[in-house]
Amino acid sequence: LVCNAPTQGIRVTYTDYDNYDSGTDEYATYEQYEAEKSITSAIDYVTKADIPEMYVLTGHGELELSDIIAAEIVSKNIETKTLDLEKTGTVPEDCAALCIYSPSQDFSDNEAKAILEYAENGGKLFLITQEQGKEMPNLKSITDYFGVEQLPGIVIEGDSNYFSAYYGPYLLFPELKSHKITDSLIQANYRVGLPYAS
């Protein structure tokens, strides 16, 4: 399949949407079928006027995006750029979403102010944190704005229907409710795993 637009084109081949895993016998085991996702992504790419930019914050000991998360972002036709707020002073105007991935150091007052200004003007935030065992008042000011509070410790699930039998009650499988973000996951019968959630 080739999709062409006046200034752009994209090619989707069968290797983009078929995943095979060789089993214990002589035949390949069919693992998953990715055609619809790949074709939809290709059509979306060539028909979009602008590709959204997600800025990934750096400079505070943040973690690298995992290959799985990075691949999902690419499949949604979102480009990523790094952002050092200490250098720029503001979140760029073309930022469709700001990703803050588990900083190990707090933000400066000026950085927190820039993030809050971005949020107050309708900016979107993708925030993943983990317990660092220390106070981060400027990060807290950002989570407070969104009505989120991180408490010490991790969540342990008591209902075996909502945690992993293999990893135990600290790998949570929350019940997904209908929302524009979760509807595609519900329709595909996916579960979301949240290890060591706080």
ZILIN-V313122 format. One line per field, one symbol per residue. phi: phi as a letter, one per 40 degrees, with the letter a starting at -180 (. if undefined). A space follows every 10 residues. Layout:
# ZILIN-V313122
phi->???
This chain:
# ZILIN-V313122
phi->.bbbbdbaaa bbbcccbbbb bcccbccccc cabbcdcccc cccdccbccb ccbbcbcbhb gcccccdccc ccccccfbcb bcbbccccga cdccccabbb bfcbbcccdc cccccccccc cgcbbbbbba cbgacbcccc ccccdcgbbc bcgbcbcccc cbacccchcb bcbcccbcac ccdcccccgc bbcbcfcb
